[in-house]
Amino acid sequence: MISKRMEEALNEQINKEAYSAYMYLAMSAYCNSQGFLGFSHWMRMQYQEEVLHMTKMYDYILAQGGEVFLKTIEEPPKEYGTPLEIFQKTLEHEQFVTKSIHQLMGLAMEEHDYATQTFLQWYVSEQVEEEASVQDVLNPLRMVGEDKGGLMMIDQKLGGRMAPSIPAPAN
């Protein structure tokens, strides 16, 4: 059983994960409109991953006897700039999510909620992976700058990203 305070915080995180999904889907559409089909695909896969993160948290709240309260999702921007700018914004966003997950872990520790600490450890590890995967794209983007050939090579590589796997429900 989770406390009301933890339930509220986890519900807020669901909203952040939903916004993340919307933002990545908007980025996917933008990249597609700019002719970067590989970047678009990468962002579409990221969207799917965020939906899975949201669903995993939803399942956990219910498994712990809590209530899920879905809130309005803020509209994401429609334009994002160059591929480099897109991935810089992506890294900033993932760092924001990491901070939010760390705050949730702090609350779980404060409340001696060991089940939620164990559950959140997956998200802590996932955020390390998320930030690293964005850096893995940012680094070559910084190297190629605005070189069209380099951008097209990166675009082609990103088009091969595999769909995320579905995590098992928390219950």
Residue pairs with C-beta under 8 A, 6 or more apart in sequence:
1 64
1 65
1 66
2 10
2 61
2 64
2 65
2 66
2 113
2 115
2 116
3 111
3 113
5 107
5 111
6 66
6 107
6 108
6 111
6 113
6 116
7 61
7 66
7 67
9 103
9 104
9 107
10 57
10 60
10 61
10 66
10 104
10 116
11 61
11 68
11 69
11 70
11 71
12 71
13 57
13 100
13 101
13 104
14 54
14 57
14 58
14 61
14 68
14 70
15 70
15 71
15 73
16 97
16 100
17 50
17 51
17 53
17 54
17 57
17 97
18 50
18 54
18 70
18 73
19 73
19 74
19 76
20 50
20 53
20 93
20 97
21 47
21 50
21 51
21 54
22 73
22 74
22 75
22 76
23 76
23 77
23 93
24 43
24 44
24 46
24 47
24 50
25 43
25 44
25 47
25 76
26 76
26 77
26 78
26 80
27 43
27 46
27 76
27 80
27 86
27 90
28 40
28 41
28 43
28 44
28 46
28 47
29 40
30 78
30 79
30 80
30 86
31 37
31 39
31 40
31 43
31 80
31 83
31 86
32 40
36 83
36 151
36 155
37 155
37 159
38 154
38 155
38 156
38 157
38 158
38 159
38 160
39 83
39 86
39 154
39 155
39 158
41 158
41 159
41 161
42 137
42 158
42 159
42 161
43 86
45 161
45 162
45 163
45 164
46 90
48 163
48 164
49 164
52 164
52 166
52 167
53 123
53 126
56 122
56 167
56 169
56 170
58 68
59 169
59 170
59 171
60 116
60 119
60 170
61 67
61 68
62 68
62 170
62 171
63 169
63 170
63 171
64 115
64 116
64 170
80 86
80 89
81 89
82 146
83 141
83 151
83 154
83 155
84 138
84 141
84 142
84 145
87 134
87 137
87 138
87 141
88 138
90 134
91 131
91 134
91 135
91 138
94 127
94 130
94 131
94 134
95 131
97 127
97 130
98 127
98 130
98 131
101 120
101 123
101 124
101 127
102 124
104 116
104 120
104 123
105 117
105 120
105 121
105 124
107 113
108 114
108 116
108 117
108 120
109 117
119 170
122 167
137 154
137 158
140 150
140 154
141 151
141 154
143 150
144 150
144 151
144 153
144 154
